[in-house]
């Protein structure tokens, strides 16, 4: 393969090895980031569940909108600022 025919978008083995070394040299992710990443799928499922239920049940929607923290707590999700913001945005856009 000539240098001209080599696809510049596909890295060669040496660059893969270099990327591996660079990643290995990084410090571990902060524990808060790790926890947030672990909790994110459950939080998204809970938000979807709350929104689905709110569409089907007007009384639940009013209760959930008046107290988002409680709606999340009922789903077993800690009402962190990021989760509350996501839920508020989804309610407003829906």
C-alpha positions in Angstrom: 0.0 0.0 0.0 1.4 3.4 -0.9 1.2 6.4 1.3 -1.1 8.0 -1.2 -3.6 5.1 -1.2 -3.6 4.8 2.6 -6.9 6.1 4.0 -5.9 8.9 6.4 -9.1 8.3 8.4 -8.2 4.8 9.5 -5.3 4.9 12.0 -2.6 2.4 11.7 -1.6 -0.1 14.4 1.0 2.3 15.8 -1.5 5.1 16.4 -3.9 2.6 18.1 -1.0 1.6 20.5 -0.2 5.3 21.1 -3.9 6.1 21.9 -3.9 3.1 24.3 -0.8 4.5 26.1 -2.3 7.9 26.3 -5.5 6.6 27.7 -3.7 4.5 30.2 -1.8 7.5 31.4 -5.0 9.4 32.3 -6.0 9.6 35.9 -9.1 7.7 36.9 -12.4 9.5 36.5 -13.7 11.3 39.5 -16.0 9.0 41.6 -18.9 11.5 41.0 -18.6 11.1 37.3 -18.6 7.3 37.6 -21.7 7.3 39.8 -23.5 9.7 37.5 -22.7 7.5 34.5 -24.0 4.4 36.4 -27.2 6.1 37.5 -28.0 7.7 34.2 -29.8 4.8 32.5 -32.1 4.3 35.5 -32.8 8.1 35.7 -33.7 8.2 32.0 -36.1 5.2 32.3 -37.7 6.9 35.3 -38.1 10.2 33.4 -39.7 8.3 30.5 -42.0 6.5 32.9 -43.1 9.8 34.6 -43.7 11.4 31.2 -45.6 8.5 29.9 -47.8 8.3 33.0 -48.3 12.1 32.9 -49.6 12.0 29.3 -52.1 9.2 30.3 -53.2 10.7 33.6 -53.9 14.4 34.0 -54.2 14.2 37.8 -50.8 12.6 38.0 -49.4 15.2 35.6 -50.6 18.0 37.9 -49.1 16.3 40.9 -45.8 15.6 39.2 -45.5 19.1 37.9 -46.2 20.6 41.3 -43.6 18.4 43.0 -41.0 16.9 40.6 -38.8 15.9 43.5 -41.5 13.6 44.9 -42.3 12.2 41.5 -38.7 11.2 41.0 -38.4 9.9 44.6 -41.4 7.7 44.0 -39.5 6.1 41.1 -36.4 5.6 43.3 -34.4 8.3 41.6 -32.5 10.9 43.6 -33.7 14.3 42.4 -30.4 15.8 41.5 -30.3 19.2 39.8 -29.4 17.7 36.5 -32.2 15.1 36.7 -34.7 17.8 37.7 -33.6 20.0 34.9 -34.0 17.2 32.4 -37.5 16.3 33.6 -38.5 20.0 33.6 -37.3 20.4 30.0 -39.0 17.3 28.9 -42.3 18.4 30.5 -42.0 21.8 28.9 -41.2 20.4 25.4 -44.0 17.7 25.6 
